[in-house]
Amino acid sequence: MSHSTTPPFPPQAAVQAARRLYNLNVRTADPLPGEQDANFRLTTESGAVYILKIAPPTADEAVLDMENRALEHLAAHAPALPCPRLRRTRRGEGIVPLAAPTGAPRPARLFTALPGEPLAHRQPHPPALLEEIGYRLGQLDNALATFTHPAMRRPLQWDLQHAPQTIARHRPALADPARRELVDTFLHLYQTAAVPLLPYLRQSVIHNDGNDYNILVQNGANGQPVVSGLVDFGDMVYTHTVNEVAIAAAYAALDKSDPIAAAAHVVRGYHLARPLTAEEQSVLFPLLCMRLCVSVSISARRRREQPGNPYLTISEKPAWATLERLAAIPPAFAADAFRYACLMPSCRRPDAAPLSGASPLPELSPDEIVARRRRHIGPALSIAYRRPLKIVRGFMQYLFDETGRAYLDAVNNVPHVGHCHPRVVAAAQQQMARLNTNTRYLHDLLVHYAERLCATLPEPLRVCFFVCTGSEANELALRLARTHTGRRDVLVLEHAYHGNTSSLIELSPYKFDGPGGMGAPPHVHKTLLPDTYRGPYRADDPHAARQYARHAQDLLRRLEREGRGIAAFFAESLPGCAGQIVLPDGYLREMY
Ligand SMILES: Cc1ncc(COP(=O)(O)O)c(C=O)c1O
């Protein structure tokens, strides 16, 4: 299908040109869809198949020459890659002017056709196929690394290094404010996560358009789909090499229930053929999103200008849907998924780069860390798991080990707001950079914060003391209670843990009844843990809370008789070491 701004080219003229210029006896000439070119699929009398590409009269011949030369370069340097081969005319020309019935002569070129159908027409996309796509593109970029051409530094709106400018140009065509906001979110991500790393990215000439219509697939020997063609080199440009894999990964993500997993397969394949640097791995996610943003922005503009040409907006719907999905994914999670894809054992290389942002000190293996801990760190600090985990970073509800593998963190210690929430990190960084001192001075934030906290509490609990740790908080509570009552004894729940100071260890059965513990000191009294799952009163007992409280009351009465009233009852709101116990309804009311 020809571009509506250039006049159609009749198939008969294509047949005649093939005979005259290429000495081919063409049986059929079928028009193919194309963005700019008038393309024909030519089948000769002998069954050979070619693609005749007729560019618009305005096409830049230097760019067409670059495409031709790149394909010849690939034929020489990567002959196994399934790329089209340029067929020169009888007189050896790569480009010939074809006189169209109307309008100016148009530059034409002939290529061998490749078997298979576009990836876009094929479902599902098994991981092995996505990996092979990445691998083939990695091989392609290896071969193109030594390719240069005078036209390679051309300005191109599909070149991701100009994405912000391209999007800004087409942004007015995005009518829906929600969609504009979505694009702006990804632009912000690109500016903050990719732009600072751009100077460190490798550059080379790349295909630059591994979309699902430019990758052909067919069934392999085992019936599984394999890559049978990498076509349409019309968007080639000299740019950041990593754009190649980001673009292919973006199209692999379309229409997938897990877009990051699909993209990661492409990344992994590419990395196997052409190892990505740590910086390249880090920018993949923002670049992938940028490609989809560029695509939807250009589509929106074209839909306005040429409402009748469906080829021009073919990826628009799935691209928006994918962008909406990607917006819900924490970028750090995607980055780690891609890093993990590159570091998976089968492709892990001894020179594999550590996670960027890691310490400048030499990286230690988990075994080395254990050995060095033994030498210099007290053995009472225990290590969890038979095969200890080396955790190198956290993000929201996830922890990541040194290979980039993500763990859903349901343990940590007491993760109140998850890990490294950007707003929490930013607030702490800001304050650390401004002031970190004592409450003996006046400061606005101290009262603002106290007021906000107190607003969430009932009277008479609307008083704050600021401390740094849970142990300090409990120490202070203990001191307040003892001062107020003039008593020393404390009531605690079985298995409780209240902190790491000496007086709190004395209040913690988890410690004093545990290994190395010496039992409850005389001033500490344990009462029954109100566990409605394993305890004597279960969840089906409507009076369970009162029954457990009764045990405590009996104990308190006995203590009173002995003349030793208690200063305080300490209880975790969700007894943790005891087994994450949810207290029965009304228990605390009965107790206090
Ligand atoms: C229930 C409970 N209380 C008190 C503490 C002591 O807090 P910190 O370690 O901040 O001193 C902890 C710590 O894990 C805890 O789980």
The ligand as an ORCA input file, in Angstrom:
! r2SCAN-3c Opt
* xyz 0 1
  C       8.323     -5.926     68.990
  C       9.635     -5.221     69.040
  N       9.869     -4.355     70.044
  C      11.045     -3.682     70.112
  C      12.045     -3.867     69.195
  C      13.342     -3.125     69.337
  O      13.473     -2.170     68.317
  P      14.927     -1.640     67.882
  O      15.625     -2.785     67.209
  O      14.610     -0.513     66.940
  O      15.637     -1.177     69.106
  C      11.823     -4.755     68.128
  C      12.858     -4.979     67.114
  O      12.786     -5.844     66.295
  C      10.607     -5.465     68.052
  O      10.352     -6.326     67.073
*
